[in-house]
Amino acid sequence: MGKMILTKKQKKERNRILLALCLYFAVILAEHALLRAGLLHGIWTNHWVRMIPYLVPYFLVGGSVVKNALIGIRNLQMFDESFLMTLATIGAFAVGENAEACAVMLFYQVGEFFQDYAVNKSRGSIQELMEIAPEFANRIAEDGSIETIDPDDVQIGDLLAIRPGEKIPVDGVVEEGTSMVNTAALTGESVPRSVHKNDEILSGCVNGEGLLKIRASKEYEDSTVSRILELVEDATSKKSRTENFITRFARWYTPLVVLGALVLAIIPSIITRDPLTWIYRACTFLVISCPCALVISVPLSFFGGIGAASRAGVLVKGSNYLELLAQMDTVVSDKTGTLTKGAFTVTKTSPARGVTEQKLLETAAAAEGLSTHPIAVSIRSAAGNPAVPSGNESVENVSGRGLIAKVGEHGKHMVCVGNAQMMHERGISFQEEYDDASTIVYVAEDQQYLGAIFISDTVKDEAEEAIREMKKEGVRQVVMLTGDRKAVGEAVGSRLGVDRTYTELLPADKVEKVEELLEEERQNHKKLAFLGDGINDAPVLARADVGIAMGSLGSDAAIEAADVVIMDDNLNRIPLVIRIARRTVRIARQNIVFALAVKALILILGALGIAGMWAAVFADVGVAMICIINAMRLLNRKGFSSRGTAEVSSRTETSRIPD
């Protein structure tokens, strides 16, 4: 567990427990010494008098527990752990078991102390993420002076100065300067990335070297850091089915236990005429039945899982999604920008007779002049990034086909840029081309065919390995959806080893296909996850059992629509978060089975008089501590490393446009 780092409150509680422990043993030793010396006679033989010295360590360590029990009784909400422990220890005092009564409260508080420490340690991973929040911003005034302001006061368009070692307060664009920026707090990636003029930069990152001047593109409340912190704060409110079961279980369990203890104390006492024995057994029964091992260790397991995922650069919006990830059977993925880099390049051209290559590229670039789609960017790049014509005022996007634009002076020329279906639908005579490895874009101007442009995407370096690792983690099948041509899609799918590939899909078709796959999974009582870039995949991300946004750091659509957000675009984080989820659920179930089994056994032994108060202390505090230690294994960073996920790419591309 390493060195214990305690808060001020925890140190105070530790000192109080140690003082009570010393007083407890001092009272026991003094009592035994005086009894052996024969110095205790008369009134001291009364067990109520002998109880008085034990009340000092009892109230020192357990005063807060008794107070909480009394508050619960006053508010008619008495059936909790404080009530059980107070009732059990009062009963033990009543039958003369002073040392055991004091010991029960003492060790109960020891258990509570370690529980509090474990929760804080588990929360530490998320608190580290919370520390990305910037404390101030340096705004550059028009006269060049710098004023320090609250990040909430930054307006869009403000020029900010970021000194070395300072956090980026809001999302923006670099206006001046070059530096290495540490993105580890957001992405889990330890390798800094270089930023230059005109590069986008995200809030929460730390400037490593050199002075940067950035122009704010978002206000603080809309910036990446603010959105992520909001999600982290809300993550623990979304409980898993296992946690909800434990909550409902404890709500009914505690009153039933109290009723059972009353029955055990009253009925056998009437029959045997030995009330002291049966009151003692009833008190033992109450201590054993305290549900703190379950109430603490199960949520702690899921909290630790969320923390482990956040350290790895994966934001899980709640423990319910962690549990769904553990049940995941099918992964459905978009292609472009998810399995591929989304960085298209023109590999070759096929101009029509009498048309030059430059004419073909410039005409296509003129039509694509206002588009941000990667295909459009690649065409403009190949054409030499020509300026957008002033007459290019009308552009019509035809979903799943391409676009139609009016270009030239007063928009006198009609240019069609799209796939073969568009050419057929527009009645344009053209020469159909074939290339399994490329996306083919056909170009026509005023119904005259100009030629074809071949554009290729690149598969991500880690994609094949990530899919292989997913299957090792128990994913039965990986399905790829794409709007690309059948030949291109199947070539990529075959290379990556996906199980099923569906091609030539419109956005609406993707939703329909996911619906079909979801129905298959429901019949098998399994779960389906969808990987997308979070921009126009939002409907599918929201519809899947688990929506996972890839490479979407800073994308509002991803953060809103997805249940799990990968802070960068590295696919190797997917099998890692599956491993974390499955281990989390496994540990939570281990704790439930172990706690219930031990408690059931000792409850029976206690009712029969075989197990006494010390066994009850083990069944309560001991079992809770074992469960907590088991849950804290999730905080072991080495526990989730694997050949496929130990190293992650240092790429930090932050925007992806799908097919």
Summary of the structure (lengths in Angstrom):
residues: 659
radius of gyration: 33.3
end to end distance: 47.6
largest distance: 123.4
contacts: 2344
relative contact order: 0.11
helix: 53%
strand: 16%
